[in-house]
Amino acid sequence: MKKNKESEENLFQALMLIEKEKGIPADFMLEQINKAIVTACKNSYGGNDDVTVQYNKTKGQLEASLNKVVVEEVTDINREISLSAARKINPIANIGDKVGIRLNPKNFGRIAVMTARNMIRQGIRDGEKEQALSEYQSKLQDIVTATVEQVDPSTGNATLKLGKAIAILPKNDQVAGEVLKVGDLIKVYVVNVKSGDRGPRAIISRTHPDFVKRLFEEQVPEIYEGVVEIKSVSREAGSRTKIAVYSKDTEVDAVGACIGPKGQRVSNIVGQLNGEKIDIIEFNEDPVEFIKKALSPAEVLKVVLSPSGEKICKVTVPDSQLSLAIGNKGQNVRLAAKLTGWKIDIRPESGFFGEEEEETAPAAEEADNTNASEDTAEETIAENTDEAIPAEEEAAADSETAEQADKDEENAED
């Protein structure tokens, strides 16, 4: 009896330890044990699963009883008990009553014991999955601080520990240029949570646009309090981000709040993003003004919206600002288009070469057929001569344009 009591106490101590280490509630594990005992009884006593399990966490005791019906003549020993035997357990038992017979796990068959053990182990695994799922879901579409557990040298994928859960940060979801090391503490954005055969899996990222949005919410109290609102974010991770903000209070400068005293708030965010540049733009309900601001640091002379009602516009900039407005490899105008939701066509103030000829094309169509045929023939011959610009010169021109855009951008920031 003393040995059984010690076993029960050890059982409850083990459950408390599982709850502490794995976060699986002891009550959940007791339910799994209850199911395992019922299954073991069903396998050991001819299918009889009428079992009563009682446990007292305070006293550290667990009792299981197999219920049998009191009969005058026993025909099924697994489900029935004689009146005389029943009254040894319960002196007031009568025919038709049910009597619980205290179970001894030693009487269970080997297969029943193995089945019960496997059920309990499965219960622990299920509990771990539920715990991980709960932890992931509590951080869904939010930022968490994770510890780098391992970095795969071949793929660059990092294994991170988020609380008690584990997640994989793929290389393409890491900020370009950053080098993760084991033991590093980094912030990641939980994009989604998916359940699979191997349990729940968190989809995490450091390149998602909402990652920057959440970082601003952490750093800028006015955003957290709802005074300043983030209207949109466009991002090319590792290079540049544009973020449009709006203040609901006319006395609060939305852009200034995001920059912070001496630029401290935005500097903290840039540090988290491995030096990624951030343009903070004031949102405007007027699409013309919003597009102008979105193309900063370039100066914009005119914005003409499409008369068709489509979100298409033509933007005119000074000739000297063209490369700055477009940006290196088109990055500035591309981010501005994503930020505003408008398709942007940028033109220099003097116009593109050949635009005037295009505008007078209808008049050219009135020329005689002979001249048109001669022009077409000359164009065909020209296309097949060696007078075309060599590929090396075109590449050099593209490189010069990109370098000029970088210089213009740096000058504008200064």
Residue pairs with C-beta under 8 A, 6 or more apart in sequence:
5 60
5 61
8 60
8 61
8 62
9 60
11 33
11 60
11 62
12 26
12 57
12 60
12 62
13 60
15 26
15 29
15 30
16 26
18 24
18 26
18 29
18 124
18 127
19 25
19 26
19 29
22 124
22 127
22 128
22 131
22 164
23 131
23 164
24 124
24 127
24 128
24 130
24 131
25 127
26 57
28 123
28 127
28 130
29 120
29 123
29 124
29 127
30 55
31 123
32 119
32 120
32 122
32 123
32 124
32 126
32 127
33 53
33 62
33 120
33 123
34 53
35 119
35 123
36 115
36 116
36 117
36 119
36 120
36 123
37 51
37 53
37 64
37 103
37 116
38 49
38 51
38 53
39 49
39 112
39 115
39 116
39 119
40 105
40 108
40 112
40 113
40 115
40 116
41 48
41 49
41 51
41 64
41 66
41 103
41 108
41 112
42 48
42 49
43 108
43 109
43 111
43 112
43 115
44 107
44 108
44 109
44 112
45 66
45 78
45 79
46 76
46 78
46 79
47 78
48 66
48 68
48 78
48 79
50 66
50 67
50 68
50 79
50 98
51 64
51 65
51 66
51 67
51 103
52 64
52 65
52 67
52 100
53 62
53 63
53 64
53 65
54 62
54 63
54 64
54 65
55 61
55 62
55 63
56 62
63 102
64 102
64 103
65 100
65 101
65 102
65 103
66 100
66 101
66 103
67 98
67 99
67 100
67 101
68 78
68 79
68 80
68 81
68 86
68 98
68 99
68 101
69 79
69 80
69 81
69 96
69 97
69 98
70 80
70 81
70 82
70 83
70 86
70 93
70 94
70 95
70 96
70 97
70 98
70 99
71 80
71 81
71 82
71 83
71 95
72 82
72 83
72 95
73 82
74 80
74 81
74 82
81 99
81 101
83 93
83 94
83 95
86 93
86 97
86 99
87 93
89 99
89 100
89 101
90 97
90 99
93 99
105 113
108 116
128 199
129 199
129 200
131 164
131 165
132 164
132 165
132 199
132 200
133 193
133 195
133 199
133 200
135 162
135 163
135 164
135 165
136 162
136 165
136 167
136 190
136 193
136 200
136 202
137 193
139 162
139 190
139 202
140 190
140 192
140 193
141 189
141 190
141 191
141 210
142 189
142 190
142 214
143 187
143 188
143 189
143 190
143 211
143 214
143 215
143 218
144 162
144 163
144 187
144 188
144 190
145 185
145 186
145 187
146 160
146 161
146 162
146 167
146 169
146 185
146 186
146 187
146 188
146 204
147 160
147 161
147 183
147 184
147 185
148 158
148 159
148 160
148 180
148 181
148 182
148 183
148 184
148 185
148 186
149 158
149 159
149 160
149 161
149 166
149 182
150 158
150 159
150 182
151 157
151 158
151 159
151 180
151 181
151 182
152 158
152 159
155 170
155 171
156 171
156 174
157 168
157 169
157 170
157 171
158 168
158 169
158 174
158 180
159 166
159 167
159 168
159 169
160 166
160 167
160 168
160 169
160 186
160 188
160 204
162 188
162 202
162 204
165 202
167 188
167 201
167 202
167 204
168 204
169 180
169 188
169 204
169 205
169 206
172 207
173 204
173 205
173 206
173 207
173 208
174 180
174 206
174 207
175 206
175 207
175 237
175 238
175 273
175 274
175 276
176 237
176 238
176 239
176 274
177 238
177 274
177 275
178 206
178 238
178 274
180 186
186 206
187 206
187 211
187 215
187 272
188 204
188 205
188 206
188 211
189 204
189 205
189 206
189 208
189 210
189 211
189 214
190 202
190 203
190 204
191 203
191 204
191 205
191 208
191 210
192 202
192 203
193 200
193 201
193 202
193 203
194 200
194 201
194 203
195 201
205 211
206 237
206 273
207 235
207 237
207 238
209 233
209 234
209 235
209 241
210 233
212 233
212 235
212 241
212 243
212 269
212 273
212 278
213 230
213 233
213 243
215 269
215 272
215 273
216 223
216 230
216 243
216 258
216 269
217 223
217 224
217 230
218 224
219 260
219 265
219 266
219 268
219 269
220 228
220 257
220 258
220 260
220 265
222 228
222 247
222 252
222 254
222 257
223 229
223 230
223 245
223 257
223 258
226 248
227 247
227 248
227 249
227 252
227 257
228 245
228 246
228 247
228 248
228 252
228 254
228 257
228 258
229 245
229 246
229 247
229 248
229 254
230 243
230 244
230 245
231 244
231 245
231 246
231 283
232 243
232 244
232 283
232 339
232 340
232 341
233 241
233 242
233 243
233 244
233 339
234 241
234 242
234 243
234 335
234 336
234 337
234 338
234 339
235 241
235 242
235 335
236 331
236 334
236 335
237 273
237 276
238 273
238 274
238 276
239 276
239 277
239 331
240 276
240 277
240 278
240 279
240 331
240 335
241 273
241 276
241 277
241 278
241 279
241 335
242 278
242 279
242 281
242 294
242 335
242 336
242 338
242 339
243 258
243 278
243 279
243 280
243 281
243 339
244 281
244 282
244 283
244 290
244 294
244 339
244 340
245 254
245 255
245 257
245 258
245 280
245 281
245 282
245 283
246 254
246 282
246 283
247 253
247 254
247 257
254 282
254 283
255 280
255 281
255 282
257 265
258 265
258 266
258 280
259 265
259 266
259 280
260 266
260 267
266 278
266 280
269 278
270 276
270 277
270 278
279 296
279 297
279 335
281 293
281 294
281 296
281 339
282 293
283 290
284 290
284 293
287 303
287 305
287 313
287 340
287 342
288 303
288 305
288 313
290 340
291 300
291 303
291 313
291 315
291 336
291 340
291 342
291 344
292 300
292 303
294 335
294 336
294 339
294 340
295 315
295 317
295 325
295 332
295 333
295 336
295 344
295 346
296 412
297 324
297 409
297 412
297 413
298 317
298 321
298 324
298 325
298 332
298 408
298 412
299 317
299 318
299 321
300 315
300 316
300 317
300 325
301 316
301 317
301 318
301 349
302 315
302 316
303 313
303 314
303 315
303 316
304 313
304 314
304 315
304 316
305 312
305 313
306 312
306 313
310 343
311 341
311 342
311 343
312 342
312 343
312 345
313 342
313 343
313 344
313 345
314 345
314 347
315 325
315 344
315 345
315 346
315 347
316 346
316 347
316 348
316 349
317 325
317 346
317 347
317 348
317 349
318 348
318 349
319 348
319 349
319 350
321 408
322 346
322 348
323 401
323 404
323 405
323 408
324 332
324 405
324 408
324 409
324 412
325 332
325 333
325 346
326 332
326 333
326 346
326 405
327 333
327 334
327 335
327 405
327 409
328 402
328 405
328 406
328 409
329 402
332 405
332 409
333 344
333 346
336 344
337 343
337 344
357 364
